[in-house]
Amino acid sequence: MNSAWWNALAGGGLIGLAVSLMLLWNGRVTGISGIFYGLFTRNPRERDWRLSFILGLIFGGIALRLFAPQSFGPAGLAPDGLVFAAGLLVGFGTVLGSGCTSGHGICGISRLSPRSLVATGAFMGAGILTVALLRSLGAIP
């Protein structure tokens, strides 16, 4: 069977396990933007677990890049500055929209939250329209 299918299944299972453990042990929904935003705005006693979580994401990505670089797409698809700017815009949008794809799309939908169903539909719809527009303009292959 195709290894990409198994990798996606394993990744989805690990994400499901991680968000379940976060809810069980910490009583929190695993919304990455909320966790990151809380580093700067919430109770200082919560900073340790938030910082550990964010550093785990960063260093996990670095480790994957070092030990399994084939997990990433081809390098150079977009300039680093553009990727950084896009990340900042996404971060701003998640604060503005009161949540991100991880919080709404994974945790909210699994709890059948109507707000999360609408938000995830909006995220996906905007992404699909953006890619279709950029492809039609020849900006991306």
Secondary structure, DSSP 4 states (H G I P E B T S, - for coil): --HHHHHHHHHHHHHHHHHHHHHHHH-----HHHHHHHHHHS-GGGHHHHHHHHHHHHHHHHHHHHH-GGGS--TTSS-HHHHHHHHHHHHHHHHHTT--IIIIIIIIHHTT-HHHHHHHHHHHHHHHHHHHHHHHTTS--
